[in-house]
Amino acid sequence: MSAALRILHLFPTLLGLNGEGGNVDILRRRAEARGLAVEVVVHNGGAVAPGFDDADLVFIGSGPVSAEIIAQPLVLEVAERLRALAADGRPFLAIGAGFQLLGTTVTLESGEVLGGAAVFPVTTRHGGTRVVGDFVLDSPRVGPIVGFENRGSFVEVGPHGTLGRVVYGRGNTETPGYEGFWEDNLLGTHMHGPILANNPVLADSLLDLARLRRGLEYTIADPDELRAVDERARQARATIAANPLSE
Amino acid sequence: MSIRTTAAVLVGRAVRVAARLRGGGSAIPGAVALRIDPGFLERTIAAIPDGVVAVSGSNGKSTTTNMLAAIVRAHGLAVFTNPSGGNLPQGIASALLSEVSTSGRLKADIAVLEIDEGYGTRLAELLKPKTVLLLNIQIDQLNRYHEPDRVAAMLGRVAAASTDGLVLNREDNFLVDLDAQIPARPGRAVSFFGGLPELVLPAGHGVASADRFGEAAASPGSREAAVQVVALDGARATLAIAPVDDHRDGGANREPVEVVVKLPSRGLHYALDAAGAAAAARSVLGERFRPELVASALDALATVYGRGELLEVEGERIEIIMMKNPASLQLNLDSLESAPEQVFLAVDEGTPDPSWIYDIDFSALDHVDGITGSKAWQFAVRFGYLGIPVGSVDLDVRAALKAFLALPKPASGHKVMILNYEQMMDIRKILGFKELEGGGAS
């Protein structure tokens, strides 16, 4: 295997509604800025590309319900491979519809139940009032997490760990409480769009997990370009958190 | 007409004068008039002899409405239209206030109205459009519409309301077969507009149509177009317009007429807007339609502000690029001839979730001089990852604008500002441009 970090991007065409491909771009640029080469493997369904099973980090984004329904059988085709990657400790970042499809079931508004890949021990139920607005969380692991929430569903995560407590917005449940799922190498959330743009600490956490498992080193410790962009992200978080808005 | 209507018109007009003096709120007078006489809009519109043409879609509504109104006027009809962005019931009612008599009568043969896609269903009920022109369905305001599929469903309901004519963009993933997705209606003529594949396919990002998932009855570009963009040269486009009674005589022996039209600015999207306006005029006017009047009408047209508009500020020209949504920003960036020498960007809460900037190809820019507005830092992060240098970020809009205007005069002769709608309105005001209504004069 090469000394490049391999990111598997699942269904970028179907599940990339709102700039979510930006997350993969950010992961790649952060690793490259520190001297670690990155290779991105894309899977849009059908035969798996070489490198699928050697992915060091897996990303899946969100999409409209129409795309989620089309993606579901394609996700099931690779479910076993994805469970194997997860069981082997490779980090996953799953957003919105992609997070739902990597859970165990998704109940649509019609009552129809879609089976998921069962990578995440969570279930999703579509419906309820749609929440759209700024989203501010407090994570016990990494502090404030800031982004945008746009969802019409509820996620049941049971007794498992979450990304954080909701400070502004709704989160997994009808009554605002906690958001997403974060346990070991698995991170799933409905903080959609490029969550990693505002929250580089999450990107670095995923990258560290991925590269340390492989024994891959950064050759540049603290590149100036990342320091500059991280200061901008801090300002972006502070601006949103100081005056969060919703529809 | 009732005393209630007269009261609605008089009070609405008084509010309008007050609002104009204060320099804000062009929809408020209409809202007041509708509160006094809720039937004011519906009744006044219903009395227009040739009825309503409704224009909707994600992008280009104001530009195309402006074009269509001009083309219809050039054919000698008196047109009532709503100004740029005044596309909700209260906005349309505000526009009516300035043109009706105190008894509520309107001197117009026909109404050409831009309607907001989110209010489309309600507006279609109120306005009962004879003809509907739909431009495109692009990724737009997901914070408001959640998914493009919902916009398609809303515009499908507007299309279904048309009685006489339905005019659709054949290059759009959702609109190309919209006629097959709605109940057919006897007497409704369906026609299409589009561009030659040689023009549409190589355009930087196509026509930026939203992805459609699932079954479709036709693929983009596959429908016969009544009006087609056949050539594009800077801000001029050549439209090939099919003869009107195409169907009756088989059409095979009659050639389309080619006319050269002036666009608000460079860009295939503007050419498609012009094709849409021409196709709608052709559908509405039937045998009265004269292709050569399309060219003369568009030649004489002022731009709708923020759409390829050049402002004159202290002897400098400032090109305004409005980033209403991803598609409009991408298409406008694609149509830049070279990286602008001086660029300023202002985006505020009017764009609640700018996540989509990660889907935008910013390679048309080689730097940005200044960024302002509450979303400025999010843009700065994106440019940071792209390696596009950013001069300064200042959330104070006035200070940032002042610093940008103070930059030495660029060699190219003009500065570029990329603004969201709300910032465009604010910055126009800061710069001393006060027009609130009328959509065009500056």
Interface residues (C-beta under 8 A of the other chain):
Chain A: T13 L14 G16 L17 N18 G19 E20 G21 G22 D25 I26 R29 G63 P64 V65 S66 A67 I70 R130 V132 G133 D134 F148 N150 G152 H192 G193 P194 A197 N198 E225 A228 V229 R232 A233 Q235 A236 T239 N243 L245 E247
Chain B: I139 L142 N143 R144 H146 E147 P148 D149 D211 F213 G214 E349 P352 D353 S355 W356 I357 Y358 D359 S374 A376 W377 Q378 A380 V381 R382 G384 Y385 G387 V393 L395
